[in-house]
């Protein structure tokens, strides 16, 4: 048996294979929950359904997610983070007036899952902070695009207009030309109200 000499540092051991497997399992279960949520909505996400879709035992789901509420909250958070990153990249590359084109290419079932959880957050305090994070993130994106502080009323007004048109398109599937014309007008109105550089 080898002994360490005084003052010699020992190298930390690598994570046990079971820890790595546990992280993979948890990630798989969460991704599966997101998929079920976007396919079938709020009611589709249960411990049993997630375990079955992921081909894992039910005990694995209840081990990593103590409650259905925790599973839904983490799935919602993952959806929000993905949506914010996608929207910021799109606006940086194409501008605010191109948002209808993003809506045209977005996965509608995924969008419906997001909005369903957003509305459900009104009845679930555990989801409210995630809903607020989504709203605050969107406001920040609009503020950055207009080069204004997040507290500027023009930012909030434009964000509210975008949200209403976004939700209307996702739920009612109105013609995209209608959404594009209104959004273009709203963005131009906000931009024309900006002080000269």
N, C-alpha and C positions, 0 to 999 in steps of 0.2 A: 504494500500500500504506500502511495506517494504522499509525503507530508510537505506542507508549505513551509518555506524558510521564513523566519521572522521578517516582517515588513513586506513580504511578497503579496501582491494583490491576487485574489482569485477572480477568475472571469465568471460573470453571471451566466447561469445556464440558460439555454434557449427554452422558450415556452414548451410545455409538454404538448405532445400531439393532441391530447384530449382537449386542451384549451383552444388550440387552433380549430379543431373540429367543432367545438362549441360555438365559436364565433361564426364559422361558416353556416352552421345550422340556424343560428339566430338570424343571420342576414337572409338566408333562404326563406325562412318563415315570414320575415317582414316584407320581403319582395313579393311573396305569394299573397300576403294580406293586401298589399297595394293593388296587385292584379285583380283579386276578387272584388275589391272595392270599386275599381274602375269598370269592371264588367257587370256587376250586379248591384252596386250601391251599398248603402249602409247595412242592410239586412243580410247581405251575402257573407259578411265577415264574422265567422264564429271560429272558436278554437278547433272544433271538429272539421269544419270545411277547409281551414288553412292546413291542418295536419294532413288531411286526405290529399289535397292538391300537391302538397310538397313531398308526398310519399314518406312521411315521417310519423312516428307514433304520436298519438294524442298527448301522451305524457310530456313529449318534447315541447309542445306548444305551451302547455300550462307551466312548464318549468321556466321557460324564458320570458313568458308574459303572464304575470300573475292573474290578470283579469282581461276580459274583452275590452274594457275601457282603455287599458294600457296599450293593447294591440292597435286599437283604432287611433289612439292619440299619436303613436309612433308612425303609423301608416300616413296619417294626415300630415305630420311634420315632414316626412320624406317627400310627399307630393308637393307641399308648399316650397320646400327648398329647391326641388327640381324646377318648379314653375317659375320661381323668381330668377334662377340662373338663366333659364331659357329666354324669359322675357327681356332681361337686361341685355343679353347678347344680341337678341333680335333688334332691339331699339338702338343699341350702339352701332350695329351694322347697317340698319335700314331707316331709322328715324321713327318718330311717333306716328306719323301718318301711314306708315306701312303695317301698323298693328292688325288691320283687317286681313292682310295676307297671312299673318301668323295664325289668326283664327281659322283661316281657310285650310291650313295645313295641320292644325292641331288635332290630336286624338279626341274626338268628341266625348267618348265614354270616360276618358280620363278627366276631362274638364267637368263633366257631370258629377263624377265622384268627388272632385274637389269642392264644388259648390254645394253638394249635398251635405258634406261634412261642415262646411262653413255655416250653413243654415242651422244644422244640428247643434253647433257650438252655442247657439242662443239658449239651448236647454241644458248644456253640459259645461259647467265651469272648467273642467279639465281641458276642454278643447278651446276655450275662449282665448287663452294666451297665444295659442298657435294661430288662430284666426287673426288676432291683432298683429302678430308677426308678419303674416301675409300682407295685410293692409298696409302696415308701416313700410314693409319692403317695397311694395308697389308705389307708394307715395314717394319714397326715396328715389326710385328709378325715374319717375316723372319729373321730380325736382332736378335731378342731375341732367336730364335731357333738356330742360328749359333753362338750366344754369341759375336756378333760384333756390332760396332756402326752403326746406320742407314745410316751414310754418307759413309760407306765403299763401294767401287765400286762392290765388290763381292756380297753384299746384293742386290744392285739394279739390277745387271745382273741376279741373280737367280730369283728375283721377276719378272723381265721382261719375263724370260723363262717360269715361272709358269703361268703368265697371258696369254701368247700366246697359251700355251697348253690348258689352261682352256677354253679360248674363242673358240679355234678350236674344242674342244670336244663338247661344248655346242651348237655351231652353226652347225657344220658339222657332229656331232655324229660319229666321227671316232672310230675305235675299241679301247677299253680302254687299251689293251696291248701295243699299239703303244704309247699312252700317258704315261703309267707307265714306259716303258723302257727309253723314253727320259728324263722324270723327274728324274728317279733314277740316270741316267748318269749325269744330270746337278747338282743334289745335291751332288753326290760323288765328282764331279770336284770341287765344291765350298768348300767342307769339306777338300779335299786333299790339297787345297791351303792355308788352315789355318795354322798359325804358331803353333808349338808345345805348349801345355799348360805349 
